[in-house]
Amino acid sequence: MNPKMRREYGITKGILSIFSLALILFCILLSGCARLEGWGLVIWSVKGTAAKAGTIVPVYLKSNISKTYIIGLLEDSKTKIEVPFATIEFFTSKKAAEKRAKEFAPYALYYLSAGRDGLPVRDKPSVTGRRVYRLRLGESVKVLNRVEGEAVFTGGKALPGEWYFVQATDGTRGYVFSNTMILYEEKEGISVPVLTTAPTPSAPLLDMIYAKPWRPAYYQIMLDEDTVDPDLFLLQYGLFADAKNSQVRVELPGYSKAFSFSSVSQVEDWLAFEGSSLRIKFENESTIVADWSGLEPILPEEGWTLGGQAARFVHLDTSIPVIISGENSRRDSELKIFFQRVSQLQTDGSSSVTFLSDHAGILTIDLKGNFEWSHFDQLPAGFAPEISPGSDTNALKGKIRFGLHLGAPLSSYWMGGFSLLMGKESQRYDFVYRFENEQLIIAKAIQVSLRGTTEGIDSRFSPVNYYLISK
């Protein structure tokens, strides 16, 4: 066969292949001649059909490219429709599908709607579980089951609510706590969420960027988990876009930069701020990612890593000053709790207490939140703050702030934590403490995480013991 004939043969073969594929798909969708692949239990009701949640439908084709199934409808055996993967649970046998349908039946018609923006779907029924999905205000998830989970507390009180195993619109599964969610049942007259591709903002993208300040994503985590840290949850942090001056300012812990731009263009999913390295894309109407590396960003759940070149920001429907005020009040109460614990060791009701250690010096704390620490020169360097050069005293003085949020490993062993702050110095020094055998034991803590929690103690140092000096 000469080259020309081979080329013509190849073209003809390609056309026939395309025609054959089209014929197969046409046959599947219209004539019902497809081989049955298996059976599907409908998880999300298919709008406009009798394929309601809890029913079983035949599955004719699975496409890993489009992430869809071709299913049949029981009310019309000749009609085939395409649905997203998340619509059904697939089974190779009808018997297995029927068994699962019986388990699912009590929850088949129930959904939960987020009553607050940013509610987390977690990988286990606990507030310590990793967030696998972030809900927008009013977004619904499909209830799959009700489960036993960890009690949820705020301000020392257990919140009413239940843990549910749910599925989000993109197929992500996990656990939600129902306290700030609305449980509703699918019935006539009530709209059920329709599965689609990722949501797109309804307002012009740039208007949404300019209209409001965007806050670091870890703010929402702190709010969700009730672990606000007043030194990380500040008005100064965020992404602030100024259309008038053609500038976007990014302020984060350990990072500050203003990006000046000449214009904004759309490059695929990104808004590119021309004349700078900044680009921004929407994950949904209340979440954006800002990147200035030019690479595809890989971000932790908190949305920021010190030294990084990308960050996630969210829109908060809450007052930051009000939140900070509430957290400061909580921390003030933790100082009083500390003194209540001290009162179990002495009964004179003093407004200040003094502790003495053989090698860690003298530590005095008063009810106004002041401290004085002296004669600690035998401690290893780095355990305690350094006394400023030229100081006319050999004692540290400043404010002590109780109320660190301890992570699970620490909270089971330590009673609480506190921070030492000196004058105008921005750095703080964190410690954990407990009372044991009428002694105060303190240990140097590692830096607080962006979740607002203290997760460990500094392994370089051993804890130190103090005795209470009775007055």
VOPAGU-2260 file (C-alpha; in pm, 1 decimal, decimal comma):
REM VOPAGU-2260
SITE   aa  ch    i         X         Y         Z
SITE  MET   A    0       0,0       0,0       0,0
SITE  ASN   A    1     150,2     336,7    -107,6
SITE  PRO   A    2     166,2     636,1     135,2
SITE  LYS   A    3    -132,1     809,8     -20,5
SITE  MET   A    4    -348,8     501,1      13,5
SITE  ARG   A    5    -230,6     448,5     373,2
SITE  ARG   A    6    -320,4     808,6     457,8
SITE  GLU   A    7    -664,7     775,8     299,2
SITE  TYR   A    8    -714,2     444,1     477,2
SITE  GLY   A    9    -620,9     601,1     809,4
SITE  ILE   A   10    -860,8     890,7     759,6
SITE  THR   A   11   -1140,9     652,9     663,5
SITE  LYS   A   12   -1066,7     433,7     965,2
SITE  GLY   A   13   -1074,3     736,3    1197,4
SITE  ILE   A   14   -1406,4     855,3    1058,9
SITE  LEU   A   15   -1553,2     508,1    1101,0
SITE  SER   A   16   -1425,5     492,8    1461,6
SITE  ILE   A   17   -1586,7     826,8    1547,4
SITE  PHE   A   18   -1907,7     721,2    1374,6
SITE  SER   A   19   -1909,1     389,8    1561,5
SITE  LEU   A   20   -1858,2     563,3    1898,0
SITE  ALA   A   21   -2137,0     809,8    1823,0
SITE  LEU   A   22   -2361,8     523,1    1718,7
SITE  ILE   A   23   -2292,9     339,3    2044,9
SITE  LEU   A   24   -2372,8     646,3    2254,6
SITE  PHE   A   25   -2684,4     712,4    2045,9
SITE  CYS   A   26   -2788,6     353,6    2103,4
SITE  ILE   A   27   -2732,4     385,0    2478,2
SITE  LEU   A   28   -2919,5     709,7    2520,5
SITE  LEU   A   29   -3210,9     651,5    2287,3
SITE  SER   A   30   -3273,6     289,5    2204,7
SITE  GLY   A   31   -3191,4     127,9    2537,6
SITE  CYS   A   32   -2964,1    -135,7    2379,9
SITE  ALA   A   33   -2678,0     -88,7    2631,9
SITE  ARG   A   34   -2552,2    -371,8    2845,7
SITE  LEU   A   35   -2651,1    -331,2    3210,3
SITE  GLU   A   36   -2345,8    -235,4    3419,4
SITE  GLY   A   37   -2515,3    -262,9    3758,4
SITE  TRP   A   38   -2757,4     -87,4    3987,3
SITE  GLY   A   39   -2754,7     247,0    4162,4
SITE  LEU   A   40   -2909,4     364,9    4486,5
SITE  VAL   A   41   -3015,5     725,7    4434,3
SITE  ILE   A   42   -2860,4     947,8    4703,9
SITE  TRP   A   43   -2958,7    1287,6    4561,6
SITE  SER   A   44   -3301,1    1306,8    4399,4
SITE  VAL   A   45   -3286,2    1374,3    4025,1
SITE  LYS   A   46   -3503,7    1679,1    3963,1
SITE  GLY   A   47   -3795,2    1631,8    3725,2
SITE  THR   A   48   -3791,6    1251,7    3744,9
SITE  ALA   A   49   -3919,6     972,9    3966,9
SITE  ALA   A   50   -3558,2     893,1    4062,5
SITE  LYS   A   51   -3599,1    1015,0    4418,9
SITE  ALA   A   52   -3347,0     959,0    4695,5
SITE  GLY   A   53   -3375,8     600,6    4817,3
SITE  THR   A   54   -3492,0     447,7    4487,5
SITE  ILE   A   55   -3293,9     194,6    4283,9
SITE  VAL   A   56   -3217,0     256,0    3916,7
SITE  PRO   A   57   -3035,4      55,7    3646,0
SITE  VAL   A   58   -2687,8     179,8    3550,8
SITE  TYR   A   59   -2579,6     139,0    3187,2
SITE  LEU   A   60   -2252,2     325,5    3162,2
SITE  LYS   A   61   -1986,4     479,7    3386,0
SITE  SER   A   62   -1762,6     756,7    3249,1
SITE  ASN   A   63   -1447,3     834,2    3446,2
SITE  ILE   A   64   -1378,2    1121,6    3207,1
SITE  SER   A   65   -1698,2    1317,7    3266,5
SITE  LYS   A   66   -1748,4    1168,3    3616,2
SITE  THR   A   67   -2102,3    1064,1    3529,0
SITE  TYR   A   68   -2329,6     759,5    3507,3
SITE  ILE   A   69   -2588,5     681,7    3240,4
SITE  ILE   A   70   -2894,1     555,7    3428,6
SITE  GLY   A   71   -3239,1     435,2    3333,6
SITE  LEU   A   72   -3568,1     564,6    3468,3
SITE  LEU   A   73   -3821,7     325,4    3612,3
SITE  GLU   A   74   -4115,3     530,3    3483,4
SITE  ASP   A   75   -3978,8     518,2    3125,9
SITE  SER   A   76   -3757,0     220,7    3043,8
SITE  LYS   A   77   -3658,6     372,2    2706,0
SITE  THR   A   78   -3519,2     694,1    2853,6
SITE  LYS   A   79   -3158,4     714,9    2969,2
SITE  ILE   A   80   -3013,4    1020,1    3144,4
SITE  GLU   A   81   -2668,5    1129,3    3252,6
SITE  VAL   A   82   -2610,0    1210,5    3622,0
SITE  PRO   A   83   -2299,8    1308,2    3826,8
SITE  PHE   A   84   -2117,9    1038,2    4024,1
SITE  ALA   A   85   -2241,9    1192,2    4349,5
SITE  THR   A   86   -2605,0    1119,9    4255,6
SITE  ILE   A   87   -2591,2     746,8    4324,4
SITE  GLU   A   88   -2410,8     468,6    4507,4
SITE  PHE   A   89   -2315,4     200,5    4255,2
SITE  PHE   A   90   -2360,4    -175,2    4307,6
SITE  THR   A   91   -2288,5    -462,3    4073,0
SITE  SER   A   92   -2591,9    -656,1    4194,3
SITE  LYS   A   93   -2948,8    -549,0    4254,4
SITE  LYS   A   94   -2958,9    -750,1    4577,2
SITE  ALA   A   95   -2671,4    -547,1    4724,3
SITE  ALA   A   96   -2841,0    -223,5    4618,1
SITE  GLU   A   97   -3168,4    -330,6    4782,0
SITE  LYS   A   98   -2987,6    -416,8    5105,9
SITE  ARG   A   99   -2823,6     -74,2    5114,4
SITE  ALA   A  100   -3157,8      91,4    5030,6
SITE  LYS   A  101   -3315,9     -58,5    5344,5
SITE  GLU   A  102   -3034,4      85,1    5558,8
SITE  PHE   A  103   -3065,5     423,1    5390,2
SITE  ALA   A  104   -3447,3     442,5    5396,7
SITE  PRO   A  105   -3486,8     629,6    5732,0
SITE  TYR   A  106   -3266,6     913,2    5601,9
SITE  ALA   A  107   -3345,6     905,0    5229,5
SITE  LEU   A  108   -3554,3    1222,4    5223,6
SITE  TYR   A  109   -3354,8    1432,3    5471,7
SITE  TYR   A  110   -3109,7    1714,2    5405,5
SITE  LEU   A  111   -2921,2    1961,6    5623,5
SITE  SER   A  112   -2874,8    2325,7    5528,2
SITE  ALA   A  113   -2588,5    2538,5    5664,3
SITE  GLY   A  114   -2720,9    2817,4    5886,4
SITE  ARG   A  115   -2381,7    2989,6    5888,4
SITE  ASP   A  116   -2110,6    3041,7    5631,6
SITE  GLY   A  117   -1798,6    2828,8    5668,1
SITE  LEU   A  118   -1941,5    2535,9    5864,5
SITE  PRO   A  119   -1705,2    2237,3    5839,8
SITE  VAL   A  120   -1765,7    1882,8    5721,8
SITE  ARG   A  121   -1513,6    1674,0    5918,5
SITE  ASP   A  122   -1345,8    1336,9    5875,2
SITE  LYS   A  123   -1475,9    1216,1    6212,9
SITE  PRO   A  124   -1763,9    1316,7    6444,7
SITE  SER   A  125   -1548,7    1542,4    6661,6
SITE  VAL   A  126   -1449,3    1909,5    6661,3
SITE  THR   A  127   -1088,9    1786,9    6641,9
SITE  GLY   A  128   -1160,1    1608,4    6314,7
SITE  ARG   A  129    -992,7    1735,9    5999,1
SITE  ARG   A  130   -1212,7    1956,9    5781,0
SITE  VAL   A  131   -1273,4    1789,9    5444,7
SITE  TYR   A  132   -1528,7    2037,0    5308,1
SITE  ARG   A  133   -1635,9    2394,9    5383,4
SITE  LEU   A  134   -2005,5    2480,7    5357,2
SITE  ARG   A  135   -2137,6    2810,6    5230,0
SITE  LEU   A  136   -2431,5    2982,0    5399,1
SITE  GLY   A  137   -2749,2    2803,1    5288,5
SITE  GLU   A  138   -2562,8    2517,9    5117,2
SITE  SER   A  139   -2722,6    2176,1    5166,9
SITE  VAL   A  140   -2574,3    1834,7    5231,6
SITE  LYS   A  141   -2748,2    1499,1    5200,7
SITE  VAL   A  142   -2803,7    1311,3    5525,6
SITE  LEU   A  143   -2675,3     953,7    5502,2
SITE  ASN   A  144   -2697,1     850,3    5866,7
SITE  ARG   A  145   -2712,9     977,4    6222,8
SITE  VAL   A  146   -2411,0     875,8    6430,6
SITE  GLU   A  147   -2272,2     887,9    6782,2
SITE  GLY   A  148   -2010,0    1157,8    6822,1
SITE  GLU   A  149   -1816,1    1372,5    7063,0
SITE  ALA   A  150   -2007,6    1628,0    7269,4
SITE  VAL   A  151   -1952,9    1985,6    7150,0
SITE  PHE   A  152   -1891,0    2256,9    7408,6
SITE  THR   A  153   -1873,8    2634,0    7396,9
SITE  GLY   A  154   -1809,3    2847,1    7701,2
SITE  GLY   A  155   -1802,0    2529,4    7909,8
SITE  LYS   A  156   -2158,2    2432,7    7811,5
SITE  ALA   A  157   -2260,4    2144,1    7587,6
SITE  LEU   A  158   -2436,8    2255,6    7270,0
SITE  PRO   A  159   -2762,3    2085,2    7167,5
SITE  GLY   A  160   -2740,7    1894,2    6841,7
SITE  GLU   A  161   -2660,5    1566,3    6670,0
SITE  TRP   A  162   -2375,5    1436,4    6455,9
SITE  TYR   A  163   -2471,8    1326,3    6104,6
SITE  PHE   A  164   -2281,9    1143,2    5833,4
SITE  VAL   A  165   -2347,1    1345,4    5516,8
SITE  GLN   A  166   -2253,4    1390,1    5152,9
SITE  ALA   A  167   -2177,5    1726,1    4992,4
SITE  THR   A  168   -2276,4    1818,5    4637,7
SITE  ASP   A  169   -1934,8    1721,7    4499,4
SITE  GLY   A  170   -1951,3    1375,5    4657,1
SITE  THR   A  171   -1732,0    1453,9    4958,0
SITE  ARG   A  172   -1846,6    1262,4    5263,6
SITE  GLY   A  173   -1793,1    1342,2    5628,6
SITE  TYR   A  174   -1955,9    1445,5    5954,0
SITE  VAL   A  175   -2140,4    1761,8    6058,2
SITE  PHE   A  176   -2282,0    1879,9    6390,1
SITE  SER   A  177   -2639,2    1999,0    6352,4
SITE  ASN   A  178   -2642,5    2285,5    6606,1
SITE  THR   A  179   -2614,1    2560,4    6343,2
SITE  MET   A  180   -2780,8    2366,0    6060,8
SITE  ILE   A  181   -3141,7    2327,0    5948,4
SITE  LEU   A  182   -3278,0    1974,4    5900,2
SITE  TYR   A  183   -3547,7    1952,8    5634,3
SITE  GLU   A  184   -3737,1    1681,0    5450,0
SITE  GLU   A  185   -3783,2    1647,3    5075,2
SITE  LYS   A  186   -4150,2    1681,6    4991,7
SITE  GLU   A  187   -4383,8    1853,6    4751,1
SITE  GLY   A  188   -4323,7    2226,9    4739,5
SITE  ILE   A  189   -3976,1    2210,7    4892,8
SITE  SER   A  190   -3687,7    2260,7    4655,0
SITE  VAL   A  191   -3413,1    2000,1    4670,8
SITE  PRO   A  192   -3054,6    2095,9    4579,5
SITE  VAL   A  193   -2959,8    2009,6    4223,4
SITE  LEU   A  194   -2615,2    1862,1    4164,8
SITE  THR   A  195   -2410,9    2074,0    3926,0
SITE  THR   A  196   -2051,1    2164,0    3867,3
SITE  ALA   A  197   -1866,1    2399,3    4104,0
SITE  PRO   A  198   -2065,2    2715,6    4186,2
SITE  THR   A  199   -1979,2    3036,9    4008,3
SITE  PRO   A  200   -2016,9    3377,1    4171,6
SITE  SER   A  201   -2337,4    3551,5    4076,6
SITE  ALA   A  202   -2189,7    3903,4    4100,2
SITE  PRO   A  203   -1903,7    4033,6    3883,9
SITE  LEU   A  204   -1583,5    3890,0    4021,8
SITE  LEU   A  205   -1394,7    4214,9    4054,8
SITE  ASP   A  206   -1684,8    4381,4    4234,0
SITE  MET   A  207   -1674,5    4102,8    4491,0
SITE  ILE   A  208   -1300,1    4148,4    4540,0
SITE  TYR   A  209   -1333,6    4523,6    4591,6
SITE  ALA   A  210   -1656,8    4525,3    4790,9
SITE  LYS   A  211   -1526,5    4388,7    5119,7
SITE  PRO   A  212   -1212,6    4292,1    5308,8
SITE  TRP   A  213   -1121,3    3925,2    5290,0
SITE  ARG   A  214    -994,2    3753,9    5603,4
SITE  PRO   A  215    -743,8    3467,7    5643,2
SITE  ALA   A  216    -917,0    3130,1    5613,3
SITE  TYR   A  217    -791,4    3024,6    5954,0
SITE  TYR   A  218   -1023,8    3288,4    6108,7
SITE  GLN   A  219   -1319,1    3069,0    6014,3
SITE  ILE   A  220   -1150,6    2762,0    6164,3
SITE  MET   A  221   -1095,6    2948,3    6491,6
SITE  LEU   A  222   -1462,5    3051,8    6495,2
SITE  ASP   A  223   -1583,5    2701,5    6411,6
SITE  GLU   A  224   -1366,3    2539,3    6677,8
SITE  ASP   A  225   -1399,4    2816,7    6939,2
SITE  THR   A  226   -1020,2    2862,2    6949,4
SITE  VAL   A  227    -976,6    3232,6    6870,8
SITE  ASP   A  228    -626,7    3360,2    6947,8
SITE  PRO   A  229    -626,7    3739,5    7002,9
SITE  ASP   A  230    -277,3    3780,6    6856,2
SITE  LEU   A  231    -364,3    3600,3    6532,0
SITE  PHE   A  232    -726,8    3713,9    6491,2
SITE  LEU   A  233    -668,3    4081,6    6416,0
SITE  LEU   A  234    -833,1    4353,1    6206,2
SITE  GLN   A  235    -499,8    4417,2    6034,0
SITE  TYR   A  236    -483,5    4072,1    5871,8
SITE  GLY   A  237    -655,0    4009,4    5540,7
SITE  LEU   A  238    -663,8    4091,7    5170,9
SITE  PHE   A  239    -768,5    4451,0    5099,7
SITE  ALA   A  240    -834,7    4559,1    4739,9
SITE  ASP   A  241    -833,7    4930,1    4653,0
SITE  ALA   A  242    -980,2    4995,6    4306,6
SITE  LYS   A  243    -921,3    5371,3    4324,9
SITE  ASN   A  244    -546,4    5337,7    4383,2
SITE  SER   A  245    -507,4    5013,1    4182,5
SITE  GLN   A  246    -356,2    4828,4    4473,4
SITE  VAL   A  247    -416,0    4502,3    4660,1
SITE  ARG   A  248    -263,8    4472,4    5005,8
SITE  VAL   A  249    -199,9    4132,1    5166,1
SITE  GLU   A  250    -142,2    4123,0    5542,3
SITE  LEU   A  251     -73,5    3790,9    5713,3
SITE  PRO   A  252     125,4    3669,2    6013,7
SITE  GLY   A  253     487,9    3716,0    5908,8
SITE  TYR   A  254     399,7    3871,1    5571,6
SITE  SER   A  255     300,4    4214,6    5442,1
SITE  LYS   A  256     297,5    4337,9    5083,9
SITE  ALA   A  257     110,5    4582,3    4861,3
SITE  PHE   A  258      66,0    4476,9    4496,8
SITE  SER   A  259      24,5    4769,4    4256,5
SITE  PHE   A  260    -138,8    4681,5    3924,0
SITE  SER   A  261    -228,7    4850,3    3596,6
SITE  SER   A  262    -526,6    4638,9    3491,2
SITE  VAL   A  263    -699,6    4307,8    3557,6
SITE  SER   A  264    -745,9    4027,6    3306,8
SITE  GLN   A  265    -906,2    3684,2    3317,5
SITE  VAL   A  266    -667,3    3391,8    3264,0
SITE  GLU   A  267    -864,8    3067,3    3287,2
SITE  ASP   A  268    -989,9    3053,4    3649,4
SITE  TRP   A  269    -764,6    3334,5    3767,5
SITE  LEU   A  270    -796,9    3711,1    3783,6
SITE  ALA   A  271    -448,9    3833,4    3688,3
SITE  PHE   A  272    -348,6    4172,5    3828,9
SITE  GLU   A  273    -128,4    4298,0    3546,6
SITE  GLY   A  274     196,2    4467,0    3642,2
SITE  SER   A  275     230,7    4250,8    3954,0
SITE  SER   A  276     277,7    3884,5    4038,3
SITE  LEU   A  277     -62,4    3865,3    4208,0
SITE  ARG   A  278    -353,2    3656,5    4081,8
SITE  ILE   A  279    -676,7    3561,7    4254,8
SITE  LYS   A  280    -937,4    3294,0    4193,5
SITE  PHE   A  281   -1270,2    3213,6    4355,7
SITE  GLU   A  282   -1327,1    2875,0    4517,5
SITE  ASN   A  283   -1684,0    2986,1    4586,9
SITE  GLU   A  284   -1864,7    3312,9    4658,9
SITE  SER   A  285   -1715,1    3340,3    5006,7
SITE  THR   A  286   -1366,6    3194,5    4951,5
SITE  ILE   A  287   -1075,6    3311,7    4736,3
SITE  VAL   A  288    -716,4    3201,2    4684,7
SITE  ALA   A  289    -447,6    3463,8    4626,7
SITE  ASP   A  290    -120,5    3351,3    4470,1
SITE  TRP   A  291     195,7    3543,4    4388,2
SITE  SER   A  292     424,8    3250,2    4305,0
SITE  GLY   A  293     294,3    3176,1    3955,9
SITE  LEU   A  294     268,9    2806,9    4046,6
SITE  GLU   A  295     -34,9    2597,5    4131,3
SITE  PRO   A  296     -77,7    2661,7    4506,0
SITE  ILE   A  297    -102,4    2374,1    4751,1
SITE  LEU   A  298    -242,2    2512,0    5074,9
SITE  PRO   A  299    -305,1    2358,8    5417,1
SITE  GLU   A  300    -652,9    2371,8    5566,3
SITE  GLU   A  301    -556,3    2687,3    5757,4
SITE  GLY   A  302    -488,7    2857,5    5423,0
SITE  TRP   A  303    -145,0    3001,1    5505,0
SITE  THR   A  304     205,9    2880,2    5583,2
SITE  LEU   A  305     474,9    3114,8    5713,4
SITE  GLY   A  306     706,7    3193,2    5423,1
SITE  GLY   A  307     447,1    3087,3    5166,5
SITE  GLN   A  308     351,7    3263,6    4843,2
SITE  ALA   A  309     -20,0    3188,3    4838,8
SITE  ALA   A  310    -304,2    3214,1    5087,7
SITE  ARG   A  311    -673,5    3141,7    5118,2
SITE  PHE   A  312    -913,6    3412,4    5234,8
SITE  VAL   A  313   -1280,2    3405,2    5335,5
SITE  HIS   A  314   -1562,0    3652,2    5385,0
SITE  LEU   A  315   -1677,3    3674,8    5746,8
SITE  ASP   A  316   -2029,2    3780,4    5840,8
SITE  THR   A  317   -1921,5    3873,0    6191,1
SITE  SER   A  318   -1760,3    4161,0    6379,4
SITE  ILE   A  319   -1393,6    4101,8    6452,9
SITE  PRO   A  320   -1382,1    4352,6    6744,4
SITE  VAL   A  321   -1682,2    4180,0    6904,4
SITE  ILE   A  322   -1516,3    3839,3    6869,8
SITE  ILE   A  323   -1188,2    3968,2    7015,1
SITE  SER   A  324   -1372,0    4134,1    7304,3
SITE  GLY   A  325   -1547,7    3808,3    7386,0
SITE  GLU   A  326   -1222,6    3613,9    7373,7
SITE  ASN   A  327   -1045,8    3864,9    7597,6
SITE  SER   A  328   -1329,4    3833,2    7849,8
SITE  ARG   A  329   -1289,8    3457,1    7844,5
SITE  ARG   A  330    -917,1    3489,3    7907,4
SITE  ASP   A  331    -978,6    3728,6    8196,6
SITE  SER   A  332   -1201,1    3464,6    8352,6
SITE  GLU   A  333    -920,1    3209,2    8312,2
SITE  LEU   A  334    -700,4    3430,6    8533,7
SITE  LYS   A  335    -968,9    3409,8    8803,1
SITE  ILE   A  336    -986,3    3032,6    8759,7
SITE  PHE   A  337    -609,6    3017,4    8818,1
SITE  PHE   A  338    -652,4    3207,4    9145,3
SITE  GLN   A  339    -937,6    2976,6    9245,8
SITE  ARG   A  340    -701,6    2683,6    9203,2
SITE  VAL   A  341    -437,5    2864,7    9408,5
SITE  SER   A  342    -696,0    2925,5    9682,7
SITE  GLN   A  343    -709,6    2551,7    9737,5
SITE  LEU   A  344    -347,3    2579,4    9854,8
SITE  GLN   A  345    -392,5    2894,0   10068,0
SITE  THR   A  346    -696,8    3057,6   10222,2
SITE  ASP   A  347    -593,7    3419,2   10280,3
SITE  GLY   A  348    -772,4    3546,6    9967,0
SITE  SER   A  349    -474,2    3754,8    9857,2
SITE  SER   A  350    -490,4    3955,2    9533,9
SITE  SER   A  351    -144,3    3828,6    9437,2
SITE  VAL   A  352      46,2    3503,1    9470,0
SITE  THR   A  353     419,4    3430,9    9476,3
SITE  PHE   A  354     589,4    3106,5    9379,6
SITE  LEU   A  355     949,0    3004,1    9454,9
SITE  SER   A  356    1167,5    2751,4    9271,2
SITE  ASP   A  357    1514,9    2623,9    9359,2
SITE  HIS   A  358    1647,1    2704,7    9011,5
SITE  ALA   A  359    1364,3    2888,3    8830,3
SITE  GLY   A  360    1350,3    3195,0    9052,9
SITE  ILE   A  361    1054,9    3382,4    9198,1
SITE  LEU   A  362     730,4    3431,3    9005,5
SITE  THR   A  363     461,1    3670,7    9128,9
SITE  ILE   A  364     118,0    3706,0    8966,5
SITE  ASP   A  365    -164,4    3940,9    9064,4
SITE  LEU   A  366    -535,6    3951,6    8991,7
SITE  LYS   A  367    -492,1    4246,5    8754,7
SITE  GLY   A  368    -293,8    4025,7    8517,4
SITE  ASN   A  369      54,1    4154,8    8603,2
SITE  PHE   A  370     357,9    3937,2    8665,1
SITE  GLU   A  371     711,6    3975,9    8794,4
SITE  TRP   A  372     975,8    3705,6    8741,2
SITE  SER   A  373    1321,0    3732,2    8895,7
SITE  HIS   A  374    1631,4    3527,0    8988,2
SITE  PHE   A  375    1582,2    3280,7    8701,9
SITE  ASP   A  376    1943,4    3296,1    8578,9
SITE  GLN   A  377    1988,5    2921,2    8640,5
SITE  LEU   A  378    1729,3    2836,1    8376,6
SITE  PRO   A  379    1862,8    2727,0    8035,3
SITE  ALA   A  380    1874,4    3003,9    7775,0
SITE  GLY   A  381    1549,8    3031,3    7582,5
SITE  PHE   A  382    1316,9    2903,8    7852,6
SITE  ALA   A  383    1235,5    3248,5    7989,6
SITE  PRO   A  384    1232,1    3584,5    7810,1
SITE  GLU   A  385    1556,0    3779,5    7821,0
SITE  ILE   A  386    1592,9    4089,4    8036,6
SITE  SER   A  387    1646,8    4392,9    7814,4
SITE  PRO   A  388    2007,2    4521,6    7803,2
SITE  GLY   A  389    2050,1    4828,3    8020,4
SITE  SER   A  390    1756,4    4739,3    8242,8
SITE  ASP   A  391    1793,5    4875,9    8595,8
SITE  THR   A  392    1647,3    4559,4    8746,7
SITE  ASN   A  393    1715,4    4187,9    8723,9
SITE  ALA   A  394    1345,7    4109,5    8704,7
SITE  LEU   A  395    1102,8    4071,3    8416,2
SITE  LYS   A  396     777,3    4262,5    8445,6
SITE  GLY   A  397     474,4    4264,1    8219,0
SITE  LYS   A  398     127,5    4123,7    8159,8
SITE  ILE   A  399      27,1    3762,2    8202,2
SITE  ARG   A  400    -266,6    3638,7    7994,9
SITE  PHE   A  401    -423,9    3303,7    8076,0
SITE  GLY   A  402    -649,8    3099,3    7849,4
SITE  LEU   A  403    -439,8    2927,9    7582,1
SITE  HIS   A  404    -646,8    2678,2    7384,3
SITE  LEU   A  405    -471,2    2347,0    7447,1
SITE  GLY   A  406    -482,5    2072,1    7186,3
SITE  ALA   A  407    -609,8    1727,7    7282,7
SITE  PRO   A  408    -268,0    1579,2    7378,1
SITE  LEU   A  409    -191,3    1866,7    7617,1
SITE  SER   A  410    -536,5    1923,7    7765,7
SITE  SER   A  411    -540,7    1573,2    7912,2
SITE  TYR   A  412    -223,1    1641,7    8113,5
SITE  TRP   A  413    -211,1    2017,9    8173,6
SITE  MET   A  414    -475,8    2236,5    8340,7
SITE  GLY   A  415    -423,8    2540,1    8120,3
SITE  GLY   A  416    -179,9    2778,1    7961,9
SITE  PHE   A  417     -68,4    3140,2    7977,0
SITE  SER   A  418     129,2    3396,3    7779,5
SITE  LEU   A  419     382,8    3647,0    7907,8
SITE  LEU   A  420     396,5    3986,1    7733,9
SITE  MET   A  421     652,5    4258,7    7807,0
SITE  GLY   A  422     582,5    4623,5    7732,6
SITE  LYS   A  423     570,1    4708,2    7361,9
SITE  GLU   A  424     749,6    4388,2    7261,7
SITE  SER   A  425     536,7    4203,8    7005,8
SITE  GLN   A  426     672,9    3860,0    7089,2
SITE  ARG   A  427     492,5    3658,7    7350,8
SITE  TYR   A  428     610,0    3358,7    7550,7
SITE  ASP   A  429     367,0    3071,7    7603,9
SITE  PHE   A  430     363,3    2821,0    7889,4
SITE  VAL   A  431     136,3    2543,0    8011,3
SITE  TYR   A  432      73,4    2471,6    8376,9
SITE  ARG   A  433     -79,2    2232,1    8626,2
SITE  PHE   A  434     -98,2    2197,5    9004,3
SITE  GLU   A  435      36,2    1874,8    9147,4
SITE  ASN   A  436     127,9    1782,2    9506,3
SITE  GLU   A  437      74,3    2146,0    9612,4
SITE  GLN   A  438     323,8    2264,3    9351,3
SITE  LEU   A  439     284,3    2475,2    9039,8
SITE  ILE   A  440     448,8    2303,8    8742,1
SITE  ILE   A  441     508,6    2501,5    8422,7
SITE  ALA   A  442     653,5    2399,4    8085,8
SITE  LYS   A  443     756,4    2604,1    7784,0
SITE  ALA   A  444     501,4    2562,4    7503,0
SITE  ILE   A  445     568,8    2562,8    7131,4
SITE  GLN   A  446     430,5    2842,0    6915,1
SITE  VAL   A  447      53,3    2854,9    6882,9
SITE  SER   A  448     -83,0    2709,8    6557,9
SITE  LEU   A  449    -294,0    2900,2    6306,8
SITE  ARG   A  450    -590,2    2700,8    6436,6
SITE  GLY   A  451    -546,0    2894,8    6760,6
SITE  THR   A  452    -436,3    2587,4    6955,6
SITE  THR   A  453    -119,4    2501,4    7146,2
SITE  GLU   A  454     -27,0    2150,3    7041,5
SITE  GLY   A  455     291,3    2066,0    7233,4
SITE  ILE   A  456     569,1    2167,0    7470,8
SITE  ASP   A  457     921,5    2266,5    7370,5
SITE  SER   A  458    1123,0    1943,7    7383,9
SITE  ARG   A  459    1445,3    2135,7    7454,3
SITE  PHE   A  460    1336,5    2212,0    7809,0
SITE  SER   A  461    1215,7    2018,8    8112,0
SITE  PRO   A  462     919,9    2144,5    8316,4
SITE  VAL   A  463    1001,2    2341,4    8632,5
SITE  ASN   A  464     838,9    2316,7    8976,2
SITE  TYR   A  465     736,8    2606,1    9201,1
SITE  TYR   A  466     626,3    2610,1    9563,0
SITE  LEU   A  467     367,9    2858,0    9682,9
SITE  ILE   A  468     503,8    3108,9    9933,0
SITE  SER   A  469     247,2    3157,3   10208,6
SITE  LYS   A  470     207,0    3512,6   10331,4
